[in-house]
Amino acid sequence: MVMSKAFVINIPLYKRDLLVVFGDKDYLVNQMSEAYNISLQSAYSITEDIDDYSTGRYYFNREKGSRFLWMPKVPEKPQEYATLGHEIFHAAFGIMDEIGASPSEDSEEAYAYLIGYLTKEIYASFNGSHES
């Protein structure tokens, strides 16, 4: 049985948050509808290009300020953890782009901090512990 899990990571430093969803597409749509207060139809239209072969996704809607990181299940295998790392990078890159921080030597530490923070928060959710 595949465990579904959804939660929001608050990122106070950048005044942003990230919806993280592990579960099938229907679960993702329901979580998006609830989190963003949008219709199920709108949520389905956002996810229409996610098919049965999709292994992960980062999405951001600039007009609505909504973003999510999705995987069909909580990672267990090395390739699934690699996909999670890949999607965390996309999320960090997107958030940094939103605040106007392009990748450079000057912003490298900020990117690394955000990737580390998102990784810690997501991994902590696997065992229900959000301790630092």
HUSUL-V183253 format. One record per helix or strand of 2 or more residues. SS is the DSSP state (H for helix, E for strand). FROM is the first residue (numbers start at 1). LEN is the number of residues. If there is no record, write none. Layout:
# HUSUL-V183253
ss->SS from->FROM len->LEN
ss->SS from->FROM len->LEN
This chain:
# HUSUL-V183253
ss->E from->5 len->7
ss->H from->12 len->3
ss->E from->16 len->7
ss->H from->25 len->12
ss->H from->40 len->7
ss->E from->57 len->5
ss->E from->66 len->6
ss->H from->78 len->21
ss->H from->108 len->19
